[in-house]
Amino acid sequence: MASKVLSISLGSEIVKVCEVLHAGKRKVQVFNAIDLIVPEGLCEDGVILDAEALAEAIKQGLKGEGFSAKKIVFTINSKRIANKEAIIPFCKENRIKDIVRINASEYFPISNLDNYTFNHSIIEIVQNEGIKNYRLSVTATPNEIIEQYYALAKAMGMSVEAIDYSGNSILQLLKFQTAGEGVDAVLQVGAENTVVNIMNGSTMVMQRSVPYGRVSLVDAVKSSANVSEDEADEMLMQEDIGDLASRYGDVADAVRTMLSSIGRILEFYRARNAEEPVERVFVIGDISSIVGLTELIDNEMDYDIEIIERLRGVEIKNHKVLSDEIVANYLANIGAVIDPMRIAIDEARQRGDKVKSDKLPWWILIFAAVIAIAMCGGILFVYYTNKQENDNLRAQIAALGDVENLNVAISGPSISHTRIEYHKYAIYASLFLRFRMPKNNLREWHRLHVPTACYFQ
């Protein structure tokens, strides 16, 4: 992507917008970022419910904030997007998409495949008994969701540069962070969920999402302390989460559920990969705004916890409004511009997604008109040519009538009779040969009209 884009991630309550530029193979520049609070009922689980109203809310939120990009990259986080790993034989990369499409019914239990668009990203190339295979991350995205995002871009007066799956977006950025040896777990604490990523060097081994994030902790504090949402948010930033959990049962339950879900994922990996255990656990994302959460994770889990405070490969271009802590909250937005899946960008346009016109290109219409005119001219030419030949044929047939009368008037096989009969035969023969009468018809005419005597007299 050679120019700045708006990278947008839609949540049910918060829309994350980041203005970024993919400046090189391992470099992303961040120019601006903002969290927009949007009214309820506009988006749910990544599904847009009212594109016009949501577009207006985003435009109003961005007004006066210094954003200038006119193209959008969407990164979608939704349970309606199915994701699965697949192993396929090694082949040319341009054939992978066709192979995924052909085998889609084996990957996903979907009754109508035509209602979904299938995309993939290459996780790694693996070898089994000397045979090379691709290990893929495959997604199945409902077409209606894709069309909703194109409709949102149109309502905002912008165009879509790409659409990515949030899991792939995060993976692309994490490749910059964990390029060393050994197995690491990276916990990405977000607003509405926490993503557990198991990385072996720069290769994704496993990725799971826990539906508990900062919002669930805010809600627990809000209901327990009987305070407003803003006051609950402030309490999380100023008071230790462990102390809040000891005072309020709902907060303790929310923290316990979040940590136990993360622990089960790590235990699941350990059971299946005893020979390659997790060596370190990194915490990244919205962790700094929850005081004491890192220490709580450290106490509950048998791992050394480290906080990723600065993202590798990410350059902040506007330090007046951005910092490392702020940028760490936009992992999916930043990763979406590195190597997006480009979910159905061509298919969505071809389906008539209301962003591009359904009309045929003008040059096809002109070409069709020229062909039609040429066909009409050819038909008229054939018609008038045949008409002229028909008129000539009628004239020659009329002339034969005079010969026939002369033949009847002559009696006996005289020399003159023979000449007349021969002349009559020659005229008929020339006509039939000219118009390519079948041989059988010509022989029949010859038998009826040319007497045997005419050959010898």
C-alpha positions as CSV (number, residue, x, y, z in Angstrom):
1,M,0.0,0.0,0.0
2,A,1.8,3.1,-1.3
3,S,-0.4,5.7,0.5
4,K,-1.9,6.2,3.9
5,V,-5.1,4.4,4.7
6,L,-7.7,4.4,7.5
7,S,-7.5,1.0,9.2
8,I,-10.9,0.4,10.9
9,S,-11.9,-2.3,13.4
10,L,-15.6,-2.3,14.4
11,G,-16.8,-3.3,17.8
12,S,-20.2,-3.3,19.3
13,E,-19.5,-0.1,21.3
14,I,-16.1,1.1,20.1
15,V,-14.8,1.7,16.6
16,K,-11.0,1.8,16.5
17,V,-9.6,3.9,13.7
18,C,-5.9,4.2,12.9
19,E,-4.2,6.1,10.0
20,V,-1.3,4.0,8.8
21,L,1.1,3.4,6.0
22,H,2.9,0.2,5.1
23,A,6.3,1.8,4.4
24,G,8.4,-1.3,3.8
25,K,8.6,-5.1,4.2
26,R,9.0,-4.9,8.0
27,K,7.9,-1.3,8.7
28,V,4.5,0.3,9.4
29,Q,4.1,4.0,10.1
30,V,1.3,5.3,12.3
31,F,0.1,8.8,11.8
32,N,-3.0,9.0,14.0
33,A,-5.3,6.8,16.1
34,I,-8.6,7.2,17.9
35,D,-11.3,5.2,19.7
36,L,-14.8,6.3,18.7
37,I,-17.8,5.5,20.9
38,V,-20.8,4.7,18.7
39,P,-24.5,4.4,19.6
40,E,-25.8,0.9,20.4
41,G,-27.5,-1.1,17.7
42,L,-25.3,-0.1,14.8
43,C,-22.9,-3.0,14.9
44,E,-22.9,-6.3,16.7
45,D,-20.2,-9.0,16.5
46,G,-18.6,-7.4,13.5
47,V,-22.0,-7.4,11.6
48,I,-23.1,-3.9,10.5
49,L,-26.8,-3.4,11.3
50,D,-27.2,0.2,9.9
51,A,-24.5,1.3,7.5
52,E,-25.8,4.8,6.9
53,A,-26.0,5.6,10.6
54,L,-22.7,4.0,11.4
55,A,-21.0,5.9,8.6
56,E,-22.4,9.2,9.9
57,A,-21.2,8.4,13.5
58,I,-17.7,7.6,12.2
59,K,-17.5,10.7,10.0
60,Q,-18.6,12.9,12.9
61,G,-16.1,11.3,15.2
62,L,-13.2,11.8,12.8
63,K,-14.1,15.4,12.0
64,G,-11.4,17.8,13.2
65,E,-9.1,15.0,14.4
66,G,-6.5,15.3,11.6
67,F,-7.3,12.3,9.5
68,S,-6.8,12.7,5.8
69,A,-6.7,9.2,4.1
70,K,-9.5,8.4,1.7
71,K,-9.1,4.7,1.4
72,I,-10.1,2.1,4.0
73,V,-8.7,-1.2,5.2
74,F,-11.2,-3.1,7.4
75,T,-10.2,-5.8,9.8
76,I,-13.1,-7.9,10.9
77,N,-13.5,-9.7,14.2
78,S,-16.7,-11.8,14.2
79,K,-17.8,-15.2,15.3
80,R,-19.7,-15.5,12.0
81,I,-16.4,-15.8,10.2
82,A,-15.3,-19.4,10.4
83,N,-11.6,-20.1,10.6
84,K,-9.8,-23.4,10.3
85,E,-6.3,-24.7,9.6
86,A,-5.8,-26.9,6.5
87,I,-2.9,-28.9,5.0
88,I,-2.7,-29.0,1.2
89,P,0.0,-30.4,-1.1
90,F,2.7,-27.9,-2.2
91,C,1.9,-26.2,-5.4
92,K,2.2,-22.8,-7.2
93,E,0.8,-20.1,-4.9
94,N,-1.7,-18.9,-7.6
95,R,-3.4,-22.3,-7.5
96,I,-4.0,-22.4,-3.7
97,K,-7.2,-20.3,-3.9
98,D,-8.8,-22.9,-6.4
99,I,-7.8,-25.8,-4.2
100,V,-9.3,-24.1,-1.1
101,R,-12.5,-23.5,-2.9
102,I,-12.8,-27.1,-4.2
103,N,-12.2,-28.5,-0.8
104,A,-14.2,-25.9,1.2
105,S,-17.0,-28.4,2.0
106,E,-14.4,-30.6,3.8
107,Y,-13.2,-27.7,5.9
108,F,-16.5,-26.2,6.9
109,P,-20.0,-27.8,7.5
110,I,-21.8,-25.2,5.3
111,S,-24.9,-26.2,3.3
112,N,-24.7,-23.4,0.6
113,L,-21.1,-22.6,-0.3
114,D,-22.2,-20.0,-2.7
115,N,-23.2,-17.7,0.2
116,Y,-19.6,-17.6,1.5
117,T,-16.3,-16.4,0.3
118,F,-13.2,-18.4,1.1
119,N,-9.8,-16.9,1.7
120,H,-6.5,-18.1,3.1
121,S,-3.1,-17.1,4.4
122,I,0.0,-19.3,4.4
123,I,1.2,-20.1,7.9
124,E,4.2,-22.2,6.9
125,I,5.6,-24.8,4.6
126,V,5.9,-28.2,6.4
127,Q,7.5,-31.5,5.4
128,N,6.2,-34.9,6.2
129,E,8.3,-37.9,5.1
130,G,10.1,-35.7,2.6
131,I,6.8,-34.4,1.0
132,K,6.3,-30.6,1.1
133,N,2.8,-29.3,2.1
134,Y,1.3,-25.9,2.8
135,R,-0.2,-25.2,6.3
136,L,-3.0,-22.7,5.7
137,S,-5.3,-20.6,7.8
138,V,-8.6,-20.7,5.9
139,T,-11.6,-18.4,6.5
140,A,-15.2,-18.6,5.3
141,T,-16.9,-15.2,5.3
142,P,-20.6,-14.7,4.6
143,N,-21.1,-12.6,1.5
144,E,-23.6,-10.4,3.2
145,I,-21.0,-9.2,5.7
146,I,-18.6,-8.3,2.9
147,E,-21.3,-6.3,1.2
148,Q,-22.1,-4.5,4.4
149,Y,-18.5,-3.3,4.7
150,Y,-18.5,-2.0,1.1
151,A,-21.8,-0.3,1.7
152,L,-20.3,1.4,4.8
153,A,-17.3,2.6,2.9
154,K,-19.5,4.1,0.2
155,A,-21.7,5.8,2.8
156,M,-18.5,7.3,4.2
157,G,-17.5,8.6,0.7
158,M,-14.4,6.4,0.6
159,S,-13.2,3.3,-1.2
160,V,-12.1,-0.1,0.1
161,E,-8.5,-0.9,-0.2
162,A,-8.7,-4.3,1.5
163,I,-10.7,-6.4,4.0
164,D,-8.8,-8.6,6.4
165,Y,-9.7,-11.1,9.1
166,S,-8.5,-9.9,12.5
167,G,-6.8,-13.1,13.3
168,N,-4.5,-12.7,10.3
169,S,-4.0,-9.0,11.0
170,I,-2.7,-9.8,14.5
171,L,-0.5,-12.6,13.2
172,Q,1.2,-10.4,10.7
173,L,2.2,-7.9,13.4
174,L,3.2,-10.5,15.9
175,K,5.7,-11.9,13.3
176,F,7.6,-8.7,13.9
177,Q,7.6,-9.1,17.6
178,T,8.6,-12.7,18.1
179,A,11.2,-13.5,15.5
180,G,13.5,-15.3,17.9
181,E,13.8,-19.0,18.8
182,G,11.5,-20.9,21.1
183,V,7.8,-21.0,21.8
184,D,6.1,-17.9,23.1
185,A,2.5,-17.1,24.1
186,V,1.3,-13.6,23.3
187,L,-1.8,-12.4,25.2
188,Q,-3.5,-9.6,23.4
189,V,-5.8,-7.9,25.8
190,G,-8.5,-6.0,23.9
191,A,-11.6,-4.0,24.6
192,E,-14.1,-6.8,24.0
193,N,-11.9,-10.0,23.9
194,T,-8.5,-11.4,24.7
195,V,-6.6,-13.3,21.9
196,V,-4.1,-16.0,22.9
197,N,-1.4,-16.5,20.3
198,I,1.1,-19.3,20.5
199,M,4.2,-18.5,18.3
200,N,7.1,-20.7,17.5
201,G,9.6,-18.0,16.3
202,S,7.6,-16.1,13.7
203,T,5.3,-19.0,12.9
204,M,1.8,-19.1,14.4
205,V,1.2,-22.5,16.1
206,M,-2.2,-21.8,17.6
207,Q,-4.6,-18.8,18.0
208,R,-7.7,-18.7,20.2
209,S,-10.0,-15.9,21.3
210,V,-11.5,-15.5,24.8
211,P,-14.7,-13.3,24.9
212,Y,-13.5,-11.3,27.9
213,G,-11.6,-8.1,27.7
214,R,-11.5,-4.7,29.3
215,V,-15.2,-4.0,28.7
216,S,-16.2,-7.1,30.8
217,L,-14.1,-5.8,33.7
218,V,-15.6,-2.3,33.4
219,D,-19.1,-3.8,33.4
220,A,-18.3,-5.8,36.5
221,V,-16.9,-2.8,38.4
222,K,-19.9,-0.7,37.2
223,S,-22.5,-3.1,38.5
224,S,-20.7,-4.0,41.7
225,A,-19.7,-0.4,42.8
226,N,-23.0,1.0,41.4
227,V,-21.1,3.7,39.5
228,S,-21.3,5.1,35.9
229,E,-19.3,3.6,33.1
230,D,-16.9,6.5,33.0
231,E,-16.3,6.2,36.8
232,A,-15.8,2.4,36.5
233,D,-13.3,3.0,33.7
234,E,-11.5,5.5,36.0
235,M,-11.4,3.0,38.9
236,L,-9.6,0.4,36.7
237,M,-6.9,2.9,35.7
238,Q,-6.3,4.0,39.3
239,E,-7.0,1.1,41.6
240,D,-5.4,-2.3,41.6
241,I,-7.6,-5.0,39.9
242,G,-6.7,-7.4,42.7
243,D,-8.0,-5.1,45.3
244,L,-11.2,-4.5,43.4
245,A,-11.6,-8.3,43.0
246,S,-11.3,-8.8,46.8
247,R,-14.0,-6.1,47.4
248,Y,-16.5,-7.0,44.8
249,G,-17.7,-10.5,43.9
250,D,-18.7,-9.6,40.4
251,V,-15.2,-8.3,39.6
252,A,-13.6,-11.4,41.1
253,D,-15.9,-13.6,39.0
254,A,-15.0,-11.6,35.8
255,V,-11.2,-11.8,36.5
256,R,-11.4,-15.5,37.4
257,T,-13.4,-16.3,34.2
258,M,-10.9,-14.4,32.0
259,L,-7.8,-15.9,33.6
260,S,-9.2,-19.5,33.7
261,S,-10.1,-19.3,30.0
262,I,-6.6,-18.2,29.1
263,G,-5.2,-20.9,31.4
264,R,-7.2,-23.6,29.6
265,I,-5.9,-22.6,26.2
266,L,-2.3,-22.7,27.5
267,E,-2.9,-26.1,29.1
268,F,-4.4,-27.5,26.0
269,Y,-1.3,-26.5,24.0
270,R,1.0,-28.0,26.7
271,A,-0.9,-31.3,26.6
272,R,-0.6,-31.6,22.8
273,N,3.0,-30.2,22.5
274,A,4.9,-31.5,25.5
275,E,8.2,-31.6,23.5
276,E,7.9,-27.8,22.7
277,P,6.6,-26.1,25.8
278,V,5.8,-22.4,26.1
279,E,8.9,-20.6,27.4
280,R,7.6,-17.1,27.8
281,V,4.3,-15.2,28.0
282,F,4.1,-11.7,26.6
283,V,1.2,-9.4,27.3
284,I,0.3,-6.8,24.8
285,G,-2.5,-4.4,24.1
286,D,-4.8,-2.6,26.5
287,I,-2.9,-3.8,29.6
288,S,-1.6,-0.5,30.9
289,S,-5.1,0.8,31.6
290,I,-5.8,-2.1,34.0
291,V,-3.6,-1.6,37.0
292,G,-2.3,-4.8,38.5
293,L,-3.6,-7.2,35.8
294,T,0.0,-8.2,34.7
295,E,0.8,-9.2,38.3
296,L,-2.4,-11.1,38.7
297,I,-1.7,-13.1,35.5
298,D,1.8,-13.7,36.8
299,N,0.5,-15.0,40.2
300,E,-2.2,-17.2,38.6
301,M,0.0,-18.9,35.9
302,D,3.3,-20.7,36.1
303,Y,5.0,-18.5,33.5
304,D,7.3,-15.5,33.5
305,I,5.2,-12.6,32.2
306,E,6.7,-9.8,30.1
307,I,4.9,-6.7,28.8
308,I,5.5,-5.6,25.2
309,E,5.7,-1.9,25.7
310,R,7.0,-0.9,22.3
311,L,6.1,-2.6,19.0
312,R,8.9,-3.6,16.7
313,G,8.6,-2.5,13.1
314,V,6.1,0.2,14.0
315,E,7.2,3.9,13.7
316,I,5.1,6.6,15.3
317,K,5.0,9.7,13.1
318,N,3.0,12.0,15.3
319,H,4.3,12.0,18.9
320,K,2.1,15.0,19.8
321,V,-1.0,12.7,20.0
322,L,0.5,9.2,20.0
323,S,2.7,7.2,22.3
324,D,3.9,3.6,22.5
325,E,1.2,2.8,25.0
326,I,-1.6,4.2,22.8
327,V,-0.3,2.5,19.6
328,A,-0.2,-0.9,21.5
329,N,-4.0,-0.7,21.6
330,Y,-4.3,-0.9,17.8
331,L,-2.6,-4.2,17.0
332,A,-5.2,-5.5,14.5
333,N,-5.5,-2.1,12.8
334,I,-1.7,-1.9,12.3
335,G,-1.3,-5.5,11.2
336,A,-4.2,-5.3,8.7
337,V,-2.0,-3.3,6.3
338,I,1.0,-5.7,6.3
339,D,-0.3,-8.7,4.4
340,P,-4.2,-8.7,4.4
341,M,-6.2,-11.6,3.1
342,R,-8.1,-9.2,0.8
343,I,-11.4,-10.9,1.5
344,A,-13.5,-11.0,-1.6
345,I,-12.7,-7.5,-2.8
346,D,-13.2,-8.6,-6.4
347,E,-16.1,-10.9,-5.8
348,A,-18.0,-8.3,-3.8
349,R,-17.8,-5.8,-6.6
350,Q,-18.9,-8.3,-9.2
351,R,-22.0,-9.3,-7.1
352,G,-23.3,-5.7,-7.4
353,D,-22.5,-4.5,-3.9
354,K,-24.0,-1.1,-4.6
355,V,-20.5,0.4,-4.5
356,K,-19.8,-0.1,-8.2
357,S,-22.3,0.2,-11.0
358,D,-23.8,-3.0,-12.4
359,K,-23.9,-1.6,-16.0
360,L,-21.8,-3.2,-18.7
361,P,-18.6,-1.3,-19.8
362,W,-19.3,1.3,-22.6
363,W,-16.8,-0.4,-24.9
364,I,-18.8,-3.7,-24.8
365,L,-22.0,-1.9,-25.8
366,I,-20.2,-0.1,-28.7
367,F,-18.7,-3.4,-29.9
368,A,-22.1,-5.2,-29.8
369,A,-23.6,-2.3,-31.8
370,V,-20.9,-2.6,-34.5
371,I,-21.4,-6.4,-34.7
372,A,-25.2,-6.0,-35.0
373,I,-24.9,-3.4,-37.8
374,A,-22.4,-5.6,-39.7
375,M,-24.7,-8.6,-39.4
376,C,-27.7,-6.6,-40.8
377,G,-25.6,-5.3,-43.7
378,G,-24.5,-8.9,-44.5
379,I,-28.1,-10.1,-44.5
380,L,-29.2,-7.4,-46.8
381,F,-26.2,-8.1,-49.2
382,V,-27.1,-11.8,-49.3
383,Y,-30.8,-11.0,-49.9
384,Y,-30.2,-8.6,-52.9
385,T,-27.6,-11.0,-54.4
386,N,-30.0,-13.9,-54.3
387,K,-32.8,-11.8,-55.6
388,Q,-30.8,-10.8,-58.6
389,E,-29.8,-14.4,-59.3
390,N,-33.4,-15.4,-59.0
391,D,-34.5,-12.8,-61.5
392,N,-31.8,-14.0,-64.0
393,L,-32.9,-17.6,-63.5
394,R,-36.5,-16.7,-64.2
395,A,-35.4,-15.0,-67.5
396,Q,-33.5,-18.0,-68.6
397,I,-36.4,-20.3,-67.8
398,A,-38.7,-18.1,-69.9
399,A,-36.2,-18.5,-72.8
400,L,-36.3,-22.3,-72.4
401,G,-40.1,-22.1,-73.0
402,D,-39.5,-21.0,-76.6
403,V,-37.1,-23.9,-77.2
404,E,-39.7,-26.3,-75.8
405,N,-42.3,-25.0,-78.2
406,L,-39.9,-25.4,-81.1
407,N,-39.1,-28.9,-80.1
408,V,-42.8,-29.9,-80.1
409,A,-43.3,-28.5,-83.6
410,I,-40.5,-30.6,-85.2
411,S,-41.4,-34.3,-86.0
412,G,-39.0,-37.1,-86.6
413,P,-35.4,-37.6,-85.6
414,S,-34.0,-35.2,-88.1
415,I,-30.6,-33.5,-87.8
416,S,-32.3,-30.1,-86.9
417,H,-34.4,-31.9,-84.2
418,T,-31.2,-33.3,-82.8
419,R,-29.5,-29.9,-82.7
420,I,-32.6,-28.4,-81.0
421,E,-32.7,-31.1,-78.4
422,Y,-29.0,-30.8,-77.8
423,H,-29.3,-27.1,-77.4
424,K,-32.1,-27.5,-74.9
425,Y,-30.1,-30.0,-73.0
426,A,-27.0,-27.7,-72.9
427,I,-29.1,-24.8,-71.5
428,Y,-30.7,-26.9,-68.8
429,A,-27.4,-28.5,-67.9
430,S,-25.7,-25.2,-67.5
431,L,-28.5,-24.0,-65.2
432,F,-28.4,-27.1,-63.1
433,L,-24.6,-27.1,-62.9
434,R,-24.6,-23.4,-62.0
435,F,-27.0,-23.9,-59.1
436,R,-25.4,-27.2,-58.1
437,M,-28.3,-29.5,-58.5
438,P,-27.7,-33.0,-57.0
439,K,-26.5,-35.6,-59.5
440,N,-29.5,-37.8,-59.0
441,N,-31.9,-35.0,-60.0
442,L,-29.8,-34.1,-63.0
443,R,-29.8,-37.7,-64.3
444,E,-33.6,-37.8,-63.9
445,W,-34.0,-34.6,-65.9
446,H,-31.6,-36.0,-68.5
447,R,-33.7,-39.2,-68.9
448,L,-37.0,-37.3,-69.3
449,H,-35.8,-34.5,-71.6
450,V,-32.9,-35.8,-73.8
451,P,-33.8,-38.6,-76.3
452,T,-31.3,-41.3,-77.1
453,A,-31.3,-40.3,-80.7
454,C,-29.8,-36.9,-80.0
455,Y,-26.4,-38.5,-79.3
456,F,-26.1,-40.0,-82.8
457,Q,-28.2,-38.0,-85.2
